[in-house]
């Protein structure tokens, strides 16, 4: 055997990541476009603003057109959304439900059992964007991800043509993530599987599906770190102080920063302010706070180190969010195996520093990949 090939295989094998057998997969595609006067004109013509629900007919017409297309495309689960809220998709053990906060819509579903065609809009309200949410179904989401991507892309292209839109009117975001308890083994869940964190773009190409050359992509890990009583050991909380929980956050931030640096994770953030972080590709890496949402802009081409910790010392958060961003140098042979291994090692070290109870307390890891392009 060629020695260089043998060495390569050994190195790749050493970077394989094992995840719990019950890890959950999500794959969904969001197609969105601005709700313009031109779009309304193409869909229904004029809108009578004197009506109590002037946009009801527009929404219903657009939803009907879209659902006819996706049904022809053999896609089982699609939602039409025009409510001005950020969309988040999460796994559910069985029951399907949609929960709304003032700024977010959470879609909980089980891809093995749930499917639907449904619209979420208010005919009295003109949303700023129209969104179609394609949710992957079945029991092999990862294996079938390229096929689902292709079917959804073709459906979006068909919707665009039937409306009469110009090319590239829709922005497409292909979202894939895997989630699992990082310390499942310590809780008795001994079954694990080898998982290759191959880059989505190349995985789709490898399976013979076309992908746009013009695209943006980001990969990142988010760890939900619940605040438990164990974290308060060794510190005193002065509830009369202006920021009584600052010492708690400083303790966690020190462990987080030290663990990240030791495992060469140079792009990370700790969020402890009861806001729900989202990550977007952004060349300028801006951080935008808007109500209940904090948007973390990230440029994977930027090699400069940045570890940021944000908290409100006057408020006790339910959960601390640890975000690790993968830049170009973290992509190794078109996979993120090495990066995920580093994150696992860093969080394990952090847990040890904070005397985390691995056998009882969950720590959810969610590894995301987003690919953005236009159709």
C-alpha positions as CSV (number, residue, x, y, z in Angstrom):
1,X,0.0,0.0,0.0
2,X,1.2,3.5,-0.8
3,X,2.6,4.9,2.5
4,X,1.2,8.4,1.9
5,X,-2.3,7.1,1.5
6,X,-1.9,4.9,4.5
7,X,-0.8,7.9,6.6
8,X,-3.7,9.9,5.4
9,X,-6.2,7.3,6.3
10,X,-4.7,6.9,9.8
11,X,-4.9,10.6,10.3
12,X,-8.4,10.8,9.1
13,X,-9.5,7.8,11.2
14,X,-8.1,9.5,14.4
15,X,-10.3,12.5,13.8
16,X,-13.5,10.5,13.5
17,X,-16.2,11.7,15.9
18,X,-18.5,9.4,17.8
19,X,-21.9,10.7,18.7
20,X,-24.7,9.1,20.8
21,X,-26.9,6.6,18.8
22,X,-30.0,8.7,19.6
23,X,-28.6,12.0,18.1
24,X,-31.2,13.9,16.3
25,X,-30.9,15.3,12.8
26,X,-32.7,18.3,11.3
27,X,-32.7,19.5,7.7
28,X,-34.8,22.4,6.5
29,X,-34.7,24.9,3.7
30,X,-36.1,28.4,4.0
31,X,-36.8,30.4,0.8
32,X,-37.6,34.0,1.4
33,X,-38.1,37.2,-0.6
34,X,-39.3,40.8,0.2
35,X,-43.0,41.4,0.0
36,X,-43.0,44.1,-2.7
37,X,-45.7,45.9,-4.5
38,X,-44.5,44.1,-7.6
39,X,-45.1,40.7,-6.0
40,X,-48.6,41.7,-5.0
41,X,-49.3,42.9,-8.5
42,X,-48.1,39.7,-10.0
43,X,-50.1,37.5,-7.7
44,X,-53.5,39.2,-7.3
45,X,-53.3,42.7,-8.9
46,X,-54.5,45.5,-6.7
47,X,-55.1,45.2,-2.9
48,X,-58.1,47.0,-1.4
49,X,-56.6,48.6,1.7
50,X,-60.1,49.6,3.0
51,X,-60.8,46.0,3.8
52,X,-60.3,44.7,7.4
53,X,-57.9,42.1,6.0
54,X,-56.6,43.6,2.8
55,X,-53.8,41.0,2.3
56,X,-55.8,37.9,3.0
57,X,-56.5,37.1,-0.6
58,X,-52.9,37.7,-1.6
59,X,-51.6,35.3,1.1
60,X,-54.1,32.6,0.3
61,X,-53.4,32.9,-3.5
62,X,-49.7,32.7,-3.0
63,X,-50.0,29.8,-0.5
64,X,-52.3,27.8,-2.9
65,X,-49.9,28.3,-5.8
66,X,-46.9,27.2,-3.7
67,X,-48.6,24.2,-2.2
68,X,-49.7,22.9,-5.6
69,X,-46.1,23.1,-6.7
70,X,-44.7,21.2,-3.7
71,X,-47.3,18.6,-3.9
72,X,-46.3,17.9,-7.5
73,X,-42.7,17.8,-6.3
74,X,-43.4,15.0,-3.8
75,X,-42.4,17.1,-0.8
76,X,-44.5,16.3,2.3
77,X,-43.9,19.1,4.8
78,X,-44.0,22.8,3.8
79,X,-45.1,25.9,5.6
80,X,-46.0,29.3,4.2
81,X,-45.0,32.0,6.6
82,X,-45.7,35.8,6.4
83,X,-45.8,36.9,10.0
84,X,-42.6,38.9,10.4
85,X,-41.0,36.5,12.8
86,X,-37.6,34.7,12.8
87,X,-38.1,31.0,12.0
88,X,-36.4,28.3,14.1
89,X,-36.8,24.5,13.6
90,X,-36.3,22.0,16.3
91,X,-36.8,18.2,16.8
92,X,-39.8,16.9,18.7
93,X,-40.1,13.4,20.1
94,X,-43.5,12.9,18.6
95,X,-46.0,15.8,18.7
96,X,-45.9,18.5,16.0
97,X,-46.5,22.0,17.2
98,X,-45.7,25.7,16.3
99,X,-45.0,28.2,19.1
100,X,-44.9,31.9,18.6
101,X,-43.1,34.6,20.6
102,X,-43.3,38.3,19.7
103,X,-40.3,37.9,17.4
104,X,-39.9,34.1,16.7
105,X,-41.8,31.1,15.4
106,X,-40.6,27.7,16.6
107,X,-41.5,24.7,14.5
108,X,-41.2,21.5,16.5
109,X,-41.7,18.3,14.5
110,X,-40.7,14.7,14.2
111,X,-39.5,14.0,10.6
112,X,-40.4,10.4,10.9
113,X,-44.1,11.0,11.7
114,X,-45.1,14.6,11.0
115,X,-46.0,16.3,7.7
116,X,-48.3,19.1,6.7
117,X,-49.1,22.0,4.4
118,X,-49.9,25.0,6.4
119,X,-49.9,28.8,6.3
120,X,-49.1,31.3,9.1
121,X,-50.2,34.8,8.3
122,X,-52.6,37.6,9.3
123,X,-54.6,39.1,6.4
124,X,-54.6,42.5,8.2
125,X,-50.9,42.6,8.4
126,X,-48.4,43.3,5.5
127,X,-45.3,41.3,6.3
128,X,-41.9,42.5,5.2
129,X,-41.0,39.1,3.8
130,X,-42.6,36.0,2.3
131,X,-41.1,32.7,3.5
132,X,-41.5,29.1,2.4
133,X,-40.2,26.5,5.0
134,X,-39.4,23.1,3.6
135,X,-38.9,20.5,6.3
136,X,-37.2,17.2,5.5
137,X,-39.1,14.0,6.4
138,X,-38.2,10.4,6.7
139,X,-35.8,8.4,8.9
140,X,-32.6,9.0,6.9
141,X,-32.3,12.8,6.7
142,X,-28.6,12.9,6.3
143,X,-28.4,10.2,3.6
144,X,-31.2,11.8,1.7
145,X,-30.2,15.4,2.3
146,X,-28.8,16.1,-1.2
147,X,-32.0,14.7,-2.8
148,X,-34.2,16.8,-0.5
149,X,-32.1,19.9,-1.3
150,X,-32.5,19.2,-5.0
151,X,-36.3,18.7,-4.8
152,X,-36.8,21.8,-2.7
153,X,-34.6,23.9,-5.0
154,X,-36.5,22.8,-8.1
155,X,-39.8,23.5,-6.3
156,X,-38.7,27.0,-5.4
157,X,-37.6,27.6,-9.0
158,X,-41.0,26.5,-10.2
159,X,-42.8,28.7,-7.7
160,X,-40.8,31.7,-8.9
161,X,-41.6,31.0,-12.5
162,X,-45.3,30.5,-11.9
163,X,-45.5,33.8,-10.1
164,X,-43.5,35.5,-12.9
165,X,-40.5,36.6,-10.8
166,X,-37.1,37.4,-12.2
167,X,-34.3,35.0,-11.6
168,X,-32.5,35.2,-8.2
169,X,-35.6,36.7,-6.5
170,X,-35.5,34.1,-3.7
171,X,-32.7,33.9,-1.1
172,X,-32.3,30.2,-0.1
173,X,-30.9,29.0,3.2
174,X,-30.2,25.3,3.5
175,X,-30.0,24.5,7.2
176,X,-28.7,21.2,8.6
177,X,-27.8,20.3,12.2
178,X,-27.3,17.4,14.5
179,X,-28.0,17.6,18.2
180,X,-27.1,15.4,21.1
181,X,-26.2,15.4,24.8
182,X,-22.4,15.7,25.0
183,X,-22.3,13.6,28.1
184,X,-24.8,10.9,27.1
185,X,-22.2,8.1,27.8
186,X,-21.8,9.3,31.4
187,X,-25.6,8.8,31.8
188,X,-25.5,5.2,30.7
189,X,-26.1,5.7,26.9
190,X,-23.2,3.6,25.7
191,X,-24.3,3.2,22.1
192,X,-22.5,5.5,19.7
193,X,-22.0,5.9,16.0
194,X,-19.1,7.3,14.0
195,X,-20.2,10.5,12.3
196,X,-18.4,12.4,9.6
197,X,-19.0,16.1,9.8
198,X,-18.5,16.5,6.0
199,X,-19.1,19.9,4.6
200,X,-22.7,20.1,3.2
201,X,-21.7,21.7,-0.1
202,X,-19.3,19.0,-1.0
203,X,-21.5,16.2,0.3
204,X,-24.3,17.3,-2.1
205,X,-21.8,17.5,-5.0
206,X,-20.4,14.1,-4.2
207,X,-24.0,12.7,-4.4
208,X,-24.4,14.1,-7.9
209,X,-26.6,17.1,-7.1
210,X,-25.8,20.5,-8.6
211,X,-24.9,23.3,-6.2
212,X,-24.5,27.0,-7.1
213,X,-20.9,28.2,-7.3
214,X,-22.0,31.6,-5.9
215,X,-22.9,30.8,-2.3
216,X,-22.0,31.6,1.3
217,X,-21.6,29.0,4.0
218,X,-21.0,29.0,7.8
219,X,-20.5,26.1,10.3
220,X,-20.7,26.5,14.0
221,X,-21.5,24.6,17.2
222,X,-23.9,25.9,19.9
223,X,-23.8,24.3,23.3
224,X,-26.7,24.9,25.7
225,X,-25.1,25.2,29.2
226,X,-27.9,25.3,31.8
227,X,-27.3,27.2,35.0
228,X,-27.5,24.7,37.8
229,X,-26.9,25.0,41.5
230,X,-23.4,23.4,41.1
231,X,-22.2,26.6,39.3
232,X,-22.8,28.7,42.4
233,X,-20.4,26.8,44.5
234,X,-17.4,28.8,45.6
235,X,-19.0,32.2,44.9
236,X,-21.1,34.6,46.9
237,X,-24.2,36.3,45.3
238,X,-25.0,39.7,46.8
239,X,-28.6,40.2,45.8
240,X,-28.4,43.8,46.9
241,X,-25.7,44.6,44.3
242,X,-26.5,46.2,41.0
243,X,-25.1,43.2,39.2
244,X,-25.4,40.3,41.7
245,X,-24.7,37.6,39.1
246,X,-21.6,39.1,37.5
247,X,-19.3,36.9,39.6
248,X,-21.1,33.8,38.4
249,X,-20.7,34.8,34.7
250,X,-17.1,35.8,35.3
251,X,-16.4,32.3,36.7
252,X,-18.0,30.6,33.7
253,X,-16.4,33.0,31.2
254,X,-12.9,32.3,32.6
255,X,-13.4,28.6,32.3
256,X,-14.9,29.0,28.8
257,X,-12.1,31.3,27.5
258,X,-9.3,29.2,29.0
259,X,-10.7,25.9,27.6
260,X,-11.3,27.4,24.1
261,X,-7.8,28.8,23.9
262,X,-6.2,25.6,25.1
263,X,-7.9,23.7,22.3
264,X,-7.1,26.3,19.7
265,X,-10.7,27.4,19.2
266,X,-10.0,31.1,18.4
267,X,-13.5,32.1,17.3
268,X,-16.1,31.8,20.0
269,X,-18.8,33.6,22.0
270,X,-20.5,33.1,25.3
271,X,-24.0,34.5,25.6
272,X,-25.7,34.8,29.0
273,X,-28.4,37.5,28.7
274,X,-31.6,35.5,28.1
275,X,-31.3,36.3,24.4
276,X,-31.5,33.6,21.8
277,X,-28.4,33.8,19.5
278,X,-28.5,33.2,15.8
279,X,-25.5,33.1,13.5
280,X,-25.4,34.7,10.0
281,X,-22.7,35.1,7.4
282,X,-21.4,38.6,7.7
283,X,-18.1,40.0,6.3
284,X,-18.1,42.7,9.0
285,X,-18.9,40.4,11.8
286,X,-21.5,42.7,13.4
287,X,-23.4,41.8,16.5
288,X,-27.0,43.0,16.5
289,X,-29.3,43.0,19.5
290,X,-33.0,43.2,18.8
291,X,-35.4,42.4,21.6
292,X,-35.2,38.7,22.4
293,X,-32.7,38.0,19.6
294,X,-29.0,38.5,19.3
295,X,-27.5,38.1,15.8
296,X,-23.9,37.1,15.6
297,X,-22.3,38.0,12.3
298,X,-19.4,35.7,11.3
299,X,-17.0,35.7,8.5
300,X,-15.4,32.3,8.1
301,X,-12.6,33.8,5.9
302,X,-11.4,36.0,8.8
303,X,-8.5,34.3,10.6
304,X,-8.2,36.9,13.4
305,X,-8.9,35.5,16.9
306,X,-12.0,36.7,18.6
307,X,-13.5,35.2,21.9
308,X,-16.3,37.3,23.2
309,X,-18.4,37.0,26.3
310,X,-21.7,38.9,26.8
311,X,-23.9,38.9,29.8
312,X,-26.2,41.0,31.9
313,X,-24.9,40.8,35.5
314,X,-28.3,42.0,36.9
315,X,-30.2,39.0,35.4
316,X,-29.9,35.3,36.0
317,X,-30.2,33.5,32.7
318,X,-31.8,30.0,32.4
319,X,-29.2,28.8,30.0
320,X,-25.8,30.0,28.8
321,X,-25.1,29.6,25.1
322,X,-21.6,28.7,24.0
323,X,-21.0,29.4,20.3
324,X,-17.9,28.1,18.5
325,X,-17.4,29.3,14.9
326,X,-15.5,27.3,12.3
327,X,-13.4,29.4,9.9
328,X,-11.7,28.2,6.7
329,X,-8.7,26.8,8.6
330,X,-11.0,24.6,10.6
331,X,-12.2,22.8,7.4
332,X,-10.0,19.7,7.1
333,X,-10.2,17.7,3.9
334,X,-13.8,19.1,3.4
335,X,-14.9,17.9,6.8
336,X,-15.3,19.5,10.3
337,X,-14.4,16.4,12.2
338,X,-11.3,18.0,13.7
339,X,-13.2,21.1,14.7
340,X,-16.0,19.1,16.4
341,X,-13.4,17.1,18.3
342,X,-11.8,20.3,19.5
343,X,-15.1,21.7,20.6
344,X,-15.9,18.4,22.5
345,X,-12.5,18.5,24.2
346,X,-12.9,22.2,25.1
347,X,-16.4,21.8,26.6
348,X,-15.3,18.7,28.5
349,X,-12.4,20.6,30.0
350,X,-14.7,23.5,30.8
351,X,-17.2,21.1,32.5
352,X,-14.4,19.6,34.6
353,X,-13.3,23.1,35.7
354,X,-16.8,23.9,36.8
355,X,-17.4,20.4,38.4
356,X,-20.3,19.8,36.0
357,X,-22.4,16.7,37.0
358,X,-22.1,14.8,33.7
359,X,-24.1,11.8,35.0
360,X,-27.2,13.8,35.6
361,X,-27.2,17.2,33.9
362,X,-27.7,17.5,30.2
363,X,-25.5,19.7,28.0
364,X,-26.9,19.8,24.5
365,X,-24.6,20.2,21.5
366,X,-26.0,21.4,18.2
367,X,-23.7,21.5,15.2
368,X,-25.0,23.7,12.4
369,X,-24.2,24.1,8.7
370,X,-25.8,26.8,6.6
371,X,-25.5,27.3,2.9
372,X,-27.0,30.4,1.4
373,X,-27.5,31.2,-2.3
374,X,-30.1,32.7,-4.6
375,X,-32.7,31.2,-7.0
